[in-house]
Amino acid sequence: MEQYFSATQKMEQEVMFPSLLRGVFPQQEGAAPAAGGHADLYERYQLLKAIKPMVEKGLASVNDQNPTGTDSNTALDEGSDSNLEERLSHHVNGLQQVLTDLTKNTNALTQRYSQILEQINLSEEQSSS
């Protein structure tokens, strides 16, 4: 979780001109663009920025929930406890995978933005020479 928040904070600090990401698609150098109309890095940047508050809000709402707020009249089967554990484990694993993917996407976007800035600086230096 901390890696995700660290990656998004770094992205927000480094990406000063998100419009530079328009028309830049995530791909390997020399590879053909993927078919299917994948979003450019600008759209991904907007998505990653929009997701961060949702993740923060989701964590806050989980922390704010009252563990004794469940209905005390609800009867639980003896086997439902293991089912709860399995469900929780499944969702925690899914959340971990999503956060890992978000962190990778955020780091890749930040790195690509830095490369774009380096290319701009190099072309400015060459044109002033």
C-alpha positions, 0 to 999 in steps of 0.5 A, spaced: 500 500 500 505 504 501 509 503 495 502 505 491 502 511 495 509 513 494 509 511 486 503 516 485 506 521 490 512 521 485 508 521 479 504 527 481 510 531 483 514 529 477 509 530 471 508 537 471 505 537 464 501 531 463 499 534 456 506 531 454 503 524 455 498 525 449 499 521 443 504 517 447 502 509 448 505 504 453 509 500 448 516 496 448 521 500 444 520 498 436 514 494 438 508 496 433 502 499 437 497 494 440 490 494 436 484 495 440 485 502 441 488 502 448 489 509 452 494 513 451 499 515 457 495 522 458 488 518 459 492 513 464 495 519 468 488 521 468 485 515 470 491 513 475 490 520 479 482 519 479 483 512 482 488 515 488 482 518 492 478 512 491 483 508 494 484 513 500 477 514 501 476 506 501 481 505 506 478 511 510 471 508 510 474 501 512 478 504 518 471 508 520 467 502 520 465 500 527 466 492 528 460 491 533 456 495 528 453 488 525 446 486 527 447 482 533 440 478 531 443 475 525 445 467 526 451 465 523 453 457 521 459 454 524 462 453 517 461 460 515 467 463 519 471 459 514 467 462 508 469 469 511 476 467 512 476 465 505 472 471 502 477 475 506 483 472 503 480 472 496 479 479 496 485 481 500 489 478 494 485 481 489 486 488 492 494 486 493 494 484 485 490 491 483 495 495 487 501 492 485 498 493 477 497 500 479 504 501 482 507 498 476 503 503 471 504 509 475 512 508 475 512 506 468 508 512 466 513 517 471 519 513 467 516 515 460 514 522 462 522 523 464 524 520 458 520 525 454 523 531 458 530 528 456 528 528 449 525 535 449 532 537 453 536 534 448 533 537 442 533 544 445 540 543 446 542 541 439 538 546 436 541 551 440 548 549 438 
